[in-house]
Amino acid sequence: MGRAFVAGLAVLAALTGCTVQTPDGEGKHRSPVHVELPGSTPSQGRTPAGGGATPRSAPPPGDDKPRAAPTPARVLWSRGDTGRDVRELQARLRQVAWLFEGPTGTYDEPTQRAVSGFQGKRGLPRTGKADAVTWQRLLGMTREPGRWDLYLMGGQQADPPDARCRSGRVLCIDKTSRTLRWMVDGRTVSTMAVRFGSQGTPTREGVFSVYWKSRDHVSTLYDSPMPYAMFFSGGQAVHFSADFAARGYAGASHGCVNVRDEAAIAQLYAQVRIGDKVVVSW
């Protein structure tokens, strides 16, 4: 009966997958035997028979449904927007030769075309709108624009007028802000961007007066047109400059005060009289 009982225990252990020790005929214990039921799942980390990789579970039901389209990048600026940030966008587009006008500070049609071209060249959606992705790509390709990069074609604010401009009729010219104020009795009538001479031919500073006006003047020294010229110091005059209109502050005069807005200087020319004061200051 004892042997039958021990044999039963061994069978039961085999069926439950346990490790058992059975005594031999002399009552001594044998080596442990590991019994594994057929069809049991390999434990984690073990390689199945045949050396193949552990099969992955099937994808959950519905996994083959169409994925949602990615969210479009946030638009920062688009057609019609204005401001300093738009000027910086335009200045950076000029650096990579996608824009040749401005900066104007207004997101206009040329700016939209430039942004669209920049996007298409770099595999981005050609929306013509400056979104966050487009802006980051442009930042990585350009440098921080300086003040006169932002105002290459004018549009900057004028500094407060010199104290000597507070009375009378004055062409108040400020080299720091590169602006001309036409002032009458302390009131600013008009303001416009101006350009000065180079280091080799600087515009003189001080208090002068308009001594001669010449509507269609041509320089005898440089053989260049000087329309709406108002002379105030030797051969130096305030006048319209086609070069300033085309290139902005990328160029310089030979000492004259250049104006790039022809309509504005035409009005100014009609209002200024011989003898009106001219103040040129930093």
TORGU-512039 format. One record per residue (C-alpha): x, y, z negated; residue in three letters. Coordinates in nm, 2 decimals. Layout:
<nodes>
+--------+--------+--------+------+
:   east :  north :     up : resn :
+--------+--------+--------+------+
:      X :      Y :      Z :  ALA :
...
+--------+--------+--------+------+
</nodes>
This chain:
<nodes>
+--------+--------+--------+------+
:   east :  north :     up : resn :
+--------+--------+--------+------+
:   0.00 :   0.00 :   0.00 :  MET :
:   0.29 :   0.24 :  -0.08 :  GLY :
:   0.43 :   0.20 :   0.27 :  ARG :
:   0.09 :   0.26 :   0.44 :  ALA :
:   0.04 :   0.58 :   0.23 :  PHE :
:   0.38 :   0.72 :   0.33 :  VAL :
:   0.32 :   0.64 :   0.69 :  ALA :
:  -0.01 :   0.83 :   0.68 :  GLY :
:   0.16 :   1.13 :   0.53 :  LEU :
:   0.41 :   1.13 :   0.82 :  ALA :
:   0.13 :   1.12 :   1.08 :  VAL :
:  -0.05 :   1.40 :   0.91 :  LEU :
:   0.27 :   1.61 :   0.90 :  ALA :
:   0.34 :   1.54 :   1.27 :  ALA :
:  -0.01 :   1.65 :   1.37 :  LEU :
:   0.02 :   1.98 :   1.17 :  THR :
:   0.37 :   2.06 :   1.32 :  GLY :
:   0.55 :   2.05 :   0.98 :  CYS :
:   0.90 :   1.92 :   0.91 :  THR :
:   0.89 :   1.61 :   0.69 :  VAL :
:   1.14 :   1.37 :   0.53 :  GLN :
:   1.05 :   1.00 :   0.52 :  THR :
:   1.23 :   0.75 :   0.31 :  PRO :
:   1.39 :   0.45 :   0.47 :  ASP :
:   1.36 :   0.09 :   0.36 :  GLY :
:   1.61 :   0.15 :   0.08 :  GLU :
:   1.43 :   0.46 :  -0.05 :  GLY :
:   1.68 :   0.70 :   0.09 :  LYS :
:   1.58 :   1.01 :   0.28 :  HIS :
:   1.64 :   1.05 :   0.65 :  ARG :
:   1.74 :   1.37 :   0.84 :  SER :
:   1.46 :   1.63 :   0.89 :  PRO :
:   1.26 :   1.59 :   1.21 :  VAL :
:   1.09 :   1.90 :   1.37 :  HIS :
:   0.76 :   1.81 :   1.54 :  VAL :
:   0.60 :   2.06 :   1.78 :  GLU :
:   0.26 :   2.00 :   1.92 :  LEU :
:   0.23 :   1.99 :   2.31 :  PRO :
:   0.10 :   2.31 :   2.46 :  GLY :
:   0.22 :   2.53 :   2.17 :  SER :
:   0.31 :   2.89 :   2.25 :  THR :
:   0.69 :   2.98 :   2.24 :  PRO :
:   0.77 :   3.21 :   1.96 :  SER :
:   0.87 :   3.56 :   2.04 :  GLN :
:   1.22 :   3.60 :   2.17 :  GLY :
:   1.25 :   3.25 :   2.30 :  ARG :
:   1.28 :   3.16 :   2.66 :  THR :
:   1.02 :   2.93 :   2.81 :  PRO :
:   1.13 :   2.60 :   2.96 :  ALA :
:   1.29 :   2.64 :   3.30 :  GLY :
:   1.46 :   2.97 :   3.20 :  GLY :
:   1.19 :   3.20 :   3.35 :  GLY :
:   1.10 :   3.53 :   3.19 :  ALA :
:   0.80 :   3.55 :   2.95 :  THR :
:   0.49 :   3.62 :   3.17 :  PRO :
:   0.34 :   3.96 :   3.11 :  ARG :
:  -0.02 :   3.99 :   3.02 :  SER :
:  -0.26 :   4.09 :   3.31 :  ALA :
:  -0.36 :   4.46 :   3.34 :  PRO :
:  -0.67 :   4.56 :   3.15 :  PRO :
:  -0.99 :   4.56 :   3.35 :  PRO :
:  -1.04 :   4.89 :   3.54 :  GLY :
:  -0.66 :   4.97 :   3.56 :  ASP :
:  -0.68 :   4.98 :   3.94 :  ASP :
:  -0.91 :   5.29 :   3.93 :  LYS :
:  -0.78 :   5.61 :   4.11 :  PRO :
:  -0.55 :   5.83 :   3.89 :  ARG :
:  -0.66 :   6.19 :   3.82 :  ALA :
:  -0.47 :   6.45 :   4.02 :  ALA :
:  -0.20 :   6.63 :   3.83 :  PRO :
:  -0.29 :   6.97 :   3.68 :  THR :
:  -0.17 :   7.26 :   3.90 :  PRO :
:   0.11 :   7.48 :   3.76 :  ALA :
:  -0.01 :   7.79 :   3.58 :  ARG :
:  -0.02 :   8.09 :   3.81 :  VAL :
:   0.18 :   8.39 :   3.67 :  LEU :
:   0.12 :   8.65 :   3.95 :  TRP :
:  -0.07 :   8.66 :   4.28 :  SER :
:  -0.19 :   8.90 :   4.55 :  ARG :
:  -0.30 :   9.23 :   4.40 :  GLY :
:  -0.11 :   9.21 :   4.07 :  ASP :
:   0.12 :   9.50 :   3.98 :  THR :
:   0.38 :   9.59 :   3.72 :  GLY :
:   0.74 :   9.54 :   3.61 :  ARG :
:   0.73 :   9.16 :   3.63 :  ASP :
:   0.62 :   9.18 :   3.99 :  VAL :
:   0.92 :   9.40 :   4.06 :  ARG :
:   1.15 :   9.14 :   3.91 :  GLU :
:   0.99 :   8.87 :   4.12 :  LEU :
:   1.05 :   9.08 :   4.43 :  GLN :
:   1.40 :   9.17 :   4.33 :  ALA :
:   1.49 :   8.80 :   4.28 :  ARG :
:   1.33 :   8.71 :   4.62 :  LEU :
:   1.55 :   8.97 :   4.78 :  ARG :
:   1.86 :   8.80 :   4.63 :  GLN :
:   1.77 :   8.48 :   4.81 :  VAL :
:   1.68 :   8.66 :   5.13 :  ALA :
:   1.31 :   8.57 :   5.13 :  TRP :
:   1.20 :   8.94 :   5.09 :  LEU :
:   1.35 :   9.24 :   5.26 :  PHE :
:   1.10 :   9.51 :   5.14 :  GLU :
:   1.06 :   9.68 :   4.80 :  GLY :
:   1.06 :   9.61 :   4.52 :  PRO :
:   0.74 :   9.80 :   4.51 :  THR :
:   0.58 :   9.66 :   4.19 :  GLY :
:   0.27 :   9.55 :   4.39 :  THR :
:   0.22 :   9.18 :   4.49 :  TYR :
:   0.14 :   9.25 :   4.85 :  ASP :
:   0.12 :   9.05 :   5.17 :  GLU :
:   0.50 :   9.05 :   5.23 :  PRO :
:   0.55 :   8.92 :   4.88 :  THR :
:   0.29 :   8.65 :   4.93 :  GLN :
:   0.46 :   8.53 :   5.25 :  ARG :
:   0.80 :   8.53 :   5.08 :  ALA :
:   0.67 :   8.32 :   4.79 :  VAL :
:   0.50 :   8.08 :   5.03 :  SER :
:   0.82 :   8.04 :   5.23 :  GLY :
:   1.03 :   7.99 :   4.92 :  PHE :
:   0.79 :   7.72 :   4.79 :  GLN :
:   0.78 :   7.53 :   5.12 :  GLY :
:   1.16 :   7.53 :   5.15 :  LYS :
:   1.18 :   7.35 :   4.81 :  ARG :
:   0.90 :   7.10 :   4.86 :  GLY :
:   0.65 :   7.29 :   4.64 :  LEU :
:   0.29 :   7.35 :   4.73 :  PRO :
:   0.28 :   7.66 :   4.96 :  ARG :
:   0.02 :   7.85 :   4.77 :  THR :
:   0.18 :   8.20 :   4.81 :  GLY :
:   0.11 :   8.24 :   4.43 :  LYS :
:   0.40 :   8.27 :   4.19 :  ALA :
:   0.32 :   7.98 :   3.95 :  ASP :
:   0.54 :   7.87 :   3.65 :  ALA :
:   0.72 :   7.60 :   3.85 :  VAL :
:   0.81 :   7.84 :   4.14 :  THR :
:   0.92 :   8.10 :   3.89 :  TRP :
:   1.15 :   7.86 :   3.70 :  GLN :
:   1.31 :   7.74 :   4.03 :  ARG :
:   1.37 :   8.10 :   4.14 :  LEU :
:   1.52 :   8.19 :   3.80 :  LEU :
:   1.77 :   7.91 :   3.84 :  GLY :
:   1.89 :   8.04 :   4.17 :  MET :
:   1.92 :   8.41 :   4.09 :  THR :
:   2.07 :   8.66 :   3.85 :  ARG :
:   1.90 :   8.91 :   3.62 :  GLU :
:   1.83 :   9.22 :   3.83 :  PRO :
:   1.95 :   9.55 :   3.70 :  GLY :
:   1.75 :   9.87 :   3.68 :  ARG :
:   1.84 :   9.99 :   4.03 :  TRP :
:   1.77 :   9.65 :   4.17 :  ASP :
:   1.42 :   9.68 :   4.03 :  LEU :
:   1.39 :  10.03 :   4.17 :  TYR :
:   1.59 :   9.99 :   4.48 :  LEU :
:   1.34 :  10.18 :   4.69 :  MET :
:   1.23 :  10.43 :   4.42 :  GLY :
:   0.92 :  10.43 :   4.20 :  GLY :
:   1.10 :  10.48 :   3.87 :  GLN :
:   0.97 :  10.71 :   3.60 :  GLN :
:   1.12 :  11.06 :   3.57 :  ALA :
:   1.30 :  11.15 :   3.25 :  ASP :
:   1.18 :  11.46 :   3.05 :  PRO :
:   1.28 :  11.78 :   3.24 :  PRO :
:   1.59 :  11.98 :   3.15 :  ASP :
:   1.51 :  12.28 :   2.93 :  ALA :
:   1.62 :  12.52 :   3.22 :  ARG :
:   1.33 :  12.39 :   3.42 :  CYS :
:   1.06 :  12.51 :   3.18 :  ARG :
:   0.99 :  12.84 :   3.34 :  SER :
:   0.95 :  12.98 :   3.69 :  GLY :
:   0.95 :  12.78 :   4.02 :  ARG :
:   1.21 :  12.51 :   3.99 :  VAL :
:   1.34 :  12.21 :   4.18 :  LEU :
:   1.43 :  12.01 :   3.87 :  CYS :
:   1.67 :  11.73 :   3.98 :  ILE :
:   1.78 :  11.46 :   3.73 :  ASP :
:   2.07 :  11.24 :   3.81 :  LYS :
:   2.00 :  10.99 :   3.53 :  THR :
:   1.65 :  10.89 :   3.64 :  SER :
:   1.73 :  10.98 :   4.00 :  ARG :
:   1.42 :  11.19 :   4.03 :  THR :
:   1.32 :  11.54 :   4.15 :  LEU :
:   1.03 :  11.73 :   3.98 :  ARG :
:   0.88 :  12.03 :   4.15 :  TRP :
:   0.78 :  12.25 :   3.86 :  MET :
:   0.59 :  12.58 :   3.84 :  VAL :
:   0.58 :  12.76 :   3.51 :  ASP :
:   0.65 :  12.44 :   3.31 :  GLY :
:   0.40 :  12.23 :   3.49 :  ARG :
:   0.50 :  11.93 :   3.71 :  THR :
:   0.34 :  11.96 :   4.05 :  VAL :
:   0.50 :  11.65 :   4.21 :  SER :
:   0.77 :  11.40 :   4.14 :  THR :
:   0.98 :  11.19 :   4.39 :  MET :
:   1.27 :  10.95 :   4.39 :  ALA :
:   1.60 :  11.10 :   4.51 :  VAL :
:   1.95 :  10.98 :   4.60 :  ARG :
:   2.28 :  11.15 :   4.55 :  PHE :
:   2.63 :  11.17 :   4.69 :  GLY :
:   2.89 :  10.89 :   4.64 :  SER :
:   3.19 :  10.91 :   4.41 :  GLN :
:   3.40 :  11.06 :   4.69 :  GLY :
:   3.13 :  11.32 :   4.78 :  THR :
:   2.94 :  11.39 :   4.46 :  PRO :
:   2.63 :  11.62 :   4.44 :  THR :
:   2.73 :  11.93 :   4.24 :  ARG :
:   2.56 :  11.99 :   3.91 :  GLU :
:   2.44 :  12.33 :   3.77 :  GLY :
:   2.18 :  12.60 :   3.83 :  VAL :
:   2.14 :  12.72 :   4.19 :  PHE :
:   1.88 :  12.87 :   4.41 :  SER :
:   1.74 :  12.79 :   4.76 :  VAL :
:   1.92 :  13.02 :   5.00 :  TYR :
:   1.82 :  12.87 :   5.34 :  TRP :
:   1.55 :  12.64 :   5.48 :  LYS :
:   1.58 :  12.45 :   5.81 :  SER :
:   1.29 :  12.22 :   5.92 :  ARG :
:   1.47 :  12.02 :   6.19 :  ASP :
:   1.83 :  12.06 :   6.07 :  HIS :
:   2.12 :  11.84 :   6.21 :  VAL :
:   2.45 :  11.83 :   6.02 :  SER :
:   2.73 :  11.98 :   6.22 :  THR :
:   2.98 :  11.80 :   5.99 :  LEU :
:   2.84 :  11.44 :   6.01 :  TYR :
:   2.62 :  11.48 :   6.32 :  ASP :
:   2.32 :  11.33 :   6.13 :  SER :
:   1.96 :  11.46 :   6.10 :  PRO :
:   1.86 :  11.65 :   5.79 :  MET :
:   1.48 :  11.72 :   5.83 :  PRO :
:   1.31 :  11.95 :   5.58 :  TYR :
:   1.65 :  12.08 :   5.45 :  ALA :
:   1.65 :  12.32 :   5.16 :  MET :
:   2.01 :  12.44 :   5.10 :  PHE :
:   2.11 :  12.53 :   4.75 :  PHE :
:   2.50 :  12.50 :   4.72 :  SER :
:   2.73 :  12.53 :   5.02 :  GLY :
:   2.64 :  12.25 :   5.26 :  GLY :
:   2.44 :  12.06 :   5.00 :  GLN :
:   2.07 :  12.05 :   5.04 :  ALA :
:   1.75 :  11.86 :   4.95 :  VAL :
:   1.63 :  11.69 :   5.26 :  HIS :
:   1.46 :  11.38 :   5.40 :  PHE :
:   1.68 :  11.08 :   5.47 :  SER :
:   1.58 :  10.80 :   5.70 :  ALA :
:   1.87 :  10.59 :   5.56 :  ASP :
:   1.74 :  10.63 :   5.21 :  PHE :
:   1.40 :  10.53 :   5.34 :  ALA :
:   1.55 :  10.21 :   5.50 :  ALA :
:   1.82 :  10.10 :   5.25 :  ARG :
:   1.72 :  10.27 :   4.92 :  GLY :
:   2.00 :  10.30 :   4.66 :  TYR :
:   2.21 :  10.06 :   4.85 :  ALA :
:   2.36 :  10.37 :   5.02 :  GLY :
:   2.45 :  10.72 :   4.93 :  ALA :
:   2.46 :  11.07 :   5.07 :  SER :
:   2.75 :  11.30 :   5.15 :  HIS :
:   2.66 :  11.52 :   4.85 :  GLY :
:   2.30 :  11.62 :   4.95 :  CYS :
:   1.99 :  11.53 :   4.75 :  VAL :
:   1.81 :  11.27 :   4.97 :  ASN :
:   1.44 :  11.21 :   4.96 :  VAL :
:   1.29 :  10.89 :   5.11 :  ARG :
:   0.92 :  10.98 :   5.11 :  ASP :
:   0.88 :  11.19 :   5.42 :  GLU :
:   0.52 :  11.29 :   5.35 :  ALA :
:   0.61 :  11.41 :   5.00 :  ALA :
:   0.91 :  11.62 :   5.11 :  ILE :
:   0.70 :  11.77 :   5.39 :  ALA :
:   0.46 :  11.90 :   5.13 :  GLN :
:   0.74 :  12.02 :   4.91 :  LEU :
:   0.91 :  12.20 :   5.20 :  TYR :
:   0.59 :  12.39 :   5.26 :  ALA :
:   0.57 :  12.51 :   4.90 :  GLN :
:   0.93 :  12.60 :   4.82 :  VAL :
:   1.04 :  12.96 :   4.88 :  ARG :
:   1.38 :  13.11 :   4.94 :  ILE :
:   1.51 :  13.21 :   4.60 :  GLY :
:   1.34 :  12.93 :   4.40 :  ASP :
:   1.56 :  12.79 :   4.13 :  LYS :
:   1.74 :  12.45 :   4.16 :  VAL :
:   1.86 :  12.27 :   3.85 :  VAL :
:   2.08 :  11.96 :   3.89 :  VAL :
:   2.17 :  11.78 :   3.57 :  SER :
:   2.24 :  11.44 :   3.41 :  TRP :
+--------+--------+--------+------+
</nodes>
